[in-house]
Amino acid sequence: MSDPTLPPLYDRWMTNHLPGPVTPEPRATCEDCVMCSKPDGTMPAVAYPFNPRVRCCSYTPHLPNFLVGAILADDHPATAAGQVSVRERIAAGIGVTPLGLSHSPVTATLHNASVNAHGVSEALRCPHYVVEDATCGIWRHRNGMCATWWCKHERGATGHHFWMTLKALLDAVEQALARWCLLELDYGVGGLPMTLIRSGEEEIGRLDANALDGRVDPSVQSLYWGAWVGREEEFYQACAARVAPLAWKDVLDICGPDVGLFAKGLLDAWMAREAHDVPARLRLGGFHLLGINEQGATVVTYSPFDPITIPALLMTALHYFDGRSTEEAFQVLADERGLQLDDALLGALLDYRVFVDAPE
């Protein structure tokens, strides 16, 4: 049996929530990164190629306390490297709070200020990325961001919307359950800034000397951790033990209306991903030209990582879709140009938002 698309804990919850399975994106080939140039020099059709020593792992994940504990308690061989890197983050102390492991202020500032560095800059590479075999050391317990990001989507913007809706849900669940764990363990929150409790991550602001030099103020750590100082790993594993047995219904009850609304939105996004309806009227969406040759034009619509090629003949006939009825546009296109869009091409044009709904 193959591994589930989502981490085991999240897969169990979504199996109980959604009408069908969460299927992967087959065009996002992580084992042979489709975003990287090939040994023979072949370049990917994207706005810019990825660095094979980084791939899409230019991000230090925020790991909620219960996922940190799950990594530390997991004896699966695939998690061994992740345990080492997580313990290194805990020992360094930067961004280590009872709510979980956050990125360092320097890394967060660089990430926010970078341009076209995603997938390229080794300075931003995830500390849990195993360079030797290009794998993720915490794959079985990765967070919502890492579990839902794909460079390419089988259904273009439609698929992207589903995954981003799932990310929003998992982000909300992670924040709520991390706080719930503090209550369950009777943690004294007096030492935690309210901004940290609200977001689950320390706010990005000015970089002081400690942040720039990669140091941690022991007095701040002592204030954060209270009676648990020096026992961070034990605390994280206690959080994981509280969360592991929760059913999806328990999660909804614990996390409240915010998560309930995201869960409802995900059901709608799942239905949209499964549907293949053609709007009664169509008009052109927005796109940027990436390249053109005798076969057609390569354009970017919803993502620079997932362009689409529009056949040359069709490029000259896109103006037929100007808000008139879809049936009329198809008929005129056939009569005047002898063109007939097959279902697969029409579906791609709709999914990539080359065509969009034109309400009356």
N, C-alpha and C positions, 0 to 999 in steps of 0.2 A: 504493500500500500504506500502511495506517495505521501510526502508531507503535506499538511494542509496549507492553503494559501496564507492564512493568518497564523500568528503564534498560537500554540495550543489553547491557552486560556481564553483569548479573544475568539478563537474559532468556535469553542464550545458555547460561548455566549451568543455569537451571531447565528449559530445553527439553531438556537432556540428562539431567535428573534425574527429571522428572515424566512420568506416562503421557500427559498431554495439556497443552494450552496453559493459561497463567495468564490468565484472562479478567478484564476490568475490572468495576467495579460501575456499571452504567448509571444508577442512581438518584442517584449522587454526581456531579452535573453541575458540574464545575469551571469550565467555560466560562460558565455562568450559575448561580452558586452557589445551590443549593437551600436553603442554610441562611440566606440573607439575605432581608430583606423586599424586596418588589418596588416599582418606582416608583409603582404604583397604590395602594400601602399594604397590599397583601396580605401577611400575616405567615405565616411557615412554621410548621407544626405541630411545634414542638420545645420543649424546656424553656426555651431562650432563643435569640434570633436572633444571627447573626454580624454583625460590622461588615464592610461591603463593601470597606473599605480594608485589611482584615486577612485575612478569610476564615479558613481553618484554619491559616494560616501564622504562628501565635503560638509559634514555636519556632525557636531557633537550632541548626541541626543540627551534630552532631559529624561532621566529615568525616575519614575515615581518610586517611593520607598518599597512598595510591594514587589515591583519588578526587580529592584536591586536584590531584595531578599531571595526572590525566586532564582536569580542567576547564581547567587552564592550557595544555594541549597541543591542545585541541579548537579547530579553526578554523571550526566550524559557526556560522552567524550567530546561532542561538538561544542560544549560550553566551557571546556577547560581553559582555552585561551581567553575567553570572556571573563572568567573568574579572576584571572591574573590582572587583566586590564581594569576591572572594576575595583579590585583591591588596591591597585596603584592609584586610582582616582580617590578612593577613600583615604589612603595614607597621605596623599598630597593635601587633602583637606579643602581644596578650592571648590566652592559650590556644593559642599557636603552639608546637608541640613536634614533634619528629621523628615522633611517632606520628600527627600530624594537627592539624586545627583544632578546638578545643573552644570552648564558649561561655564568656563571661566569668563570673567568680564572682558579679558583681552580677546579671547576667541569670539565671543558674542559681538564685540565691537567690530572686529575685522570682518566677520561674516556679514553684518548689516551694511558695512561700508563697501564691500567688494562688488565688482562689476565683472560679469562673465568669468567668475572664478569657480562657480559650482562645477564640480566634476573635473577640475583642472588643477587647482592649487593644492599642493601637498601640505602647505602650512595649515590648511583647514581640514585635513583628513581626520576622520573619526578615530579616536583612540582605541576603539574596539575592532577596527579593520585589521585583518590578519594579512599582511602584505605578502607573505611567502606563498600562500595559495589563494589569495584574492577572495577571502570569505569573511563573513561577519562572525565575530566571536560570541555575540549575544543574540544570534538569530532566533533562537527558540523563545526569547523573552524580550524581543525588540519592542519599542514603544509605538504609539499610534502613528507618529510621523513616518517612521521607517517601515511600518507595516502597510502603509497605504500609498507610498510614493512610487510611481512608475514613470519611466521616461517616455513610453509609448502606450497607447490605449487602442484596443481592438475597435472600439466604437468612438474614437476621437473624443470630442468635448463631452459627449454623452457619458462615456466611461469615466472621464476625468471628474465630472460632476459627482458621480457615484462615489468615487474614492475620496474626494475632498469632503463629501458629506459624512462618510464613514470616519475620516480623520477627525472632523469636528466632534463627532460623538465620542470617539475614543479619547480625545484630549480632555473632554469634559468628565468622562468617567475616571480618567487617571487623576485629575485634580481632586475630584470629590472623594474618591476612595483613599487617596493619600491623606486627606484631612480626617476622614472617618477613622483611619488607622490610629491617628493621634488620640482621638477620643477613646477608642477601644483599649489603648494601652495606657490610658489615664496620663497622657503626656502633659506636663505643665507648659503651656504655650506662652507664658509671660516673657520668655527670653526671645521670642521670634517677632521680628517686625511685622506690622499688620500688612504691609505691602507684599511680603513674602507669603503670608498665609493666604492672601487673596489670590495670587497668581500661581503659587507653587514654585516660582523661580525668583531669584533676586533681580531687582530692577537694573537695567543697563543705564549707567550714568557715567559720571566722571571716573577716570581711572586714577586711584591713589597709588602711592608707592608700593603698598603691599600687592595690589593687583598687577602692576607693571612688572614686579620682580617675582611674581609667582609665589608669594608668601601668604600665610594665613595668620591672622592675629589670634593667638591662643585664648585671649580673654573673650573674644567674640565667639569662638567655638565653644568655650565653656558655657557662655551665656545661652547659646543655641541649644546645647545638648543637655544641660542640667545634670540630672542623676545618671543619664546614659552616656556621658562623656567617656571616651575610651572603649565603649561597648557598642559602637555604631553598627558593626556587622550583626551583632545579636539583635539589635533593634530592628534592622531591616528584615532579618529572617522572621522575626515575630510578626511584622506587618504582612509578609508573604503568607504566613500560616493563617492569618485572619481572612485574607482575600481568596486564597486557593479554593476553599469549598463553596464559595458563593455561587448560587444559580443566577441566571439572568434576571429572574423576578426579584431576587434579593438586591441585585445591583440597582434596579429601577427604584425599589423602595428606599434604598439608602441614599441614592444620589439626587432624588427630588425632581422637580418640574423641568429644570434646565436640561438634564439628560433625557427626560421623557420627551421633550420637544425635539431634541436632536434625533432620538430614536424614531419618532414619527416621520421626521424628514428623511431619514434613511430608507424607510419603507417606500416612500414616494420615489426616491432616487433609484431604488432597486427595480421598481415597476417600470420606470422610464428606461432603464438599461435593458430590460427585457422586451420592451415594446418596439415596434417598427412602423409606426403610423406615419403617413405622408400628409402634411398639412394641406388644407383645401386651397391655399394661396401661398405662393413662394416669392421671395425677393432675395437679392444678393446680400450676403453677410459681408463682413470685412476680412481682408486678408492682405498679406505682404508678399511681394514677389521675391523668392529666394534665388531662382535660376530658371533659365529657359533654354530649350533645345528643340530639335525637330520632332521629338515625341510629345512635347507639351511644356507646361509651366509647373515648376515646383513652388508651391506657396506655403506660407506659414499662416495658420489660423489661430487656434487656441494656445499653441505651445511651440516655442522654437525648437524643441526636441522631437517634434512629431509632425513634420511637414507632409503634404499630400501632393501628388502629381495630377494635374488636370489635363486631359488630352488636348492637343493643339486645336483640333476642330471645335471642340466644345468651348474652349476659351473665347472663340470668336462669336459664340452664340449665347453667352451667359446673360446678355441684356434682355433676352426673351422673358426672363423671370423677373418681372417688374411689378409684381403685386397682382397681376391678372390671375384668374383661376389656374390651378395647376393643370387641370385637364386641357384648358385652352392653350396654355404655354406648350404642353407636350404636342398638341395637334399642329400648332403653327410651326414648331421646331421640325416636326416630321415633314410637313408640306413644303416649307421653304428651304430647309437644309438637308432633308433626308436623314435626319438624325433621330435615333430612338434610344433613350437612356435605359440601360438594363437595370434590374433591381439592385444589383451589387453596387454599381457606380452611383446610382441615385442615393442609396443608403449611406455611402461614404460621404457624398456631398452634403447630406443632411447632418450626419454625425459630426463632421468637421466644420459645420456652420458656414460652408460656402453658400448654401441655401438656408434661409431661416423662414420661420412662419411670418406671414404678412396678414395680420388680422384685417377684416373688412372695416 
